């Protein structure tokens, strides 16, 4: 039966590659639809092409809606989208090149735009990454060295906090805001600090020293922070810093590069460039649990990872050469292709809504 | 972050580092008495001064765009970067020669042709493989297309004061003069100053909405001078010295990015170029030997850059020394041998210094056999770079070609012609040293051939002449240098992977009618159809798609009516659809466009002088269009040029 399904899915895969818009669903897809309703893919777009976009793929109908944002709002998303948060019914998108944040209500289909501009200098702040706090506030890192706090209900900026240089990933834990100050625009003299700011007082509590060019930060169930420093892409290698979120002390440093990460609880899926696989790092035990969850030799340029543990599906974004349209593939843990569909340029975030 | 930095690098280097300096100066009006009232094109590629003066051609880039098959890439407005290309090939395959000296750039090969103003230009010609220019330097044979610009004075003794004003807040006074200092010395001088705010209204679409905006941050200040001195040593030898300076300070408006406040980038540059040549064009053995020095400093500033100092400033200084020697020897009545050797040393200084030594050796032969004319050329290019302690490129290559012209009937001006050639394009500093490169780069190579028919006729009364030229062309680019991403966004792989197959056809029709001694009509039209397909890899989405920014068709019309001292010109340019990226999908589609212009000029003699007034209304249907995606071009705009020639 498995072989039959495999044959059918390969047949459908061939058909898939010929079609432009509508995707035919292979049989194996049935078990994805047990849990997943819609897949949303954020396509970064190419710089100064104004072609950032949102793709929506509906599992049960197996249909794609390209330019979903334009379909809902009647206007384009903008230039270079960098982050996406899905918190049903809301979808938040950071559009870096256009200096805007968009809020989409997936139930009412309303879209609202917020400009991220420093009104004193009239310069866009170059917004980068979002974090949604459990009290309903959005924290937004901006490359001009600030973090904006945005109230999700009114969708207005309530606070502007000064942090380090060119902040990227950020997180709020224990009423403290931690930002990765990459200093990327000062290349090759990167920054190497984490700003610690009290979210209630908006005062600086501490500055933690880590490796150069920190970009991503994760929290485990025991209150430990994991900071990925990317090094300088030359002689200084990437490193993972493990920090106690109460004492702010660096307790361990591991020579690891957890690139294109996707976190679910204490599981962190990432791309292992040495082995060309999707690997799993366990944040609780602070070690690699499985360095070959899925082998992906056929992916030319991996741009996104997403995982649905319930249906045991791994989604990967294929960016090809960064200027043509990308593609998203869904695989079982055994490497069997369950679905695939075309996206816009550089599919960088894959999120999905569930049936419950 | 890294992607922004990378794109900034790539975009900056392409956009700015080709010395994005422009010059806008008043166009020297034509003296109608000096030129015969019928305009007979010398060959299909010569853009006679009268034609380009009366089309919207501020500078060499725009002027060249009126010749057949040339495609202009323009970033818009007075200051926008302008480069040209031909027959589906990139602008790296177009050489630019200013009074015999090759003008180019080790950083990005292509240069901004918007920089070369039209004051004093008596001739702009676009040549394919062959050119009527004598004693061409060896570097001429590197590219299949060469733009040859000759800035010669329109008269031997004159002073011309000009003032051009118009849209964009333009004020452009100019002064040019020529004089024979004595029987052996003549001097020609040009200068122009330009100031403009560069503003223009434009429209763009966002989803279902059409928005109106004004192009801001595009102000320009420019000052150009040019001096040309000829010293006649004896009846066959002359010494020619030229000095050109160019100063430019302009805002760069950047792409129209949705919802984004205006960008704050600016560019400052200053250039100095001097050359001296000893030429003998009279004897059986003709020769030319010369030396050229040029320096260029470029400073780019972005005040919206979020590093510690709060701005990004990139300064580039380039210096180049070239020695160029050519000979032409008519060994037999029907046989001419040519040879040329160039040697150049170019330095680029930005943080570190990189230098390139370049030796080009050319040998050629021209043979006439009855009604057949055969030319063959051979070129050897030797390049050796020195990149301080890092990897340095070096290469030695051989290339060449043959062109044939045949008049099958002795009683008829019908001409059949064909060219075949191979061209080698070496990588520039940007490709080799300014992005992270994995692996060694080789030069690109292009094999091209074309076949054509040309017919030209003048009637018995010599008052009507017309010509038709139709050709088929084919270019194959191999080892094309393309950059592909690796998993690490900050390290791109630059390799010789690309392949492009180009073919097309081109037709040129022109007619010239002299109705009586005071009234004449000239019309010319060219149409080019080109298919340029990406053949890099069948697993790419771009495979067999039309490559980016290559319109499927281009056409140009010029209609000129002359009556005594008045000239009325209607000109139209058409670019067909093209794609902004390599994938031919609707998201990347750029619409085709027609732009129409009208120009009226009148010469009013005042005693011994001539006052010329010319009014141009360009894009009179106010067509909203873009050549480069998100860089809107000006809609309707006008210029008024007044000049007094004494």
Interface residues (C-beta under 8 A of the other chain):
Chain A: X44 X46 X47 X48 X49 X50 X51 X70 X73 X74 X75 X76 X78 X79 X80 X95 X96 X97 X98 X99 X100 X113 X115 X117 X122 X123 X124 X126 X128 X143 X144 X145 X165 X166 X168 X182 X183 X184 X185 X186 X187 X215 X233 X259 X271 X273 X301 X302 X319 X320 X321 X322 X323 X324 X325 X344
Chain B: X1 X2 X3 X4 X5 X7 X11 X206 X207 X208 X209 X254 X255 X256 X257 X258 X259 X260 X261 X264 X304 X305 X306 X307 X308 X312 X436 X484 X485 X486 X487 X488 X490 X491 X540 X541 X542 X580 X581 X582 X583 X585 X587 X629 X630
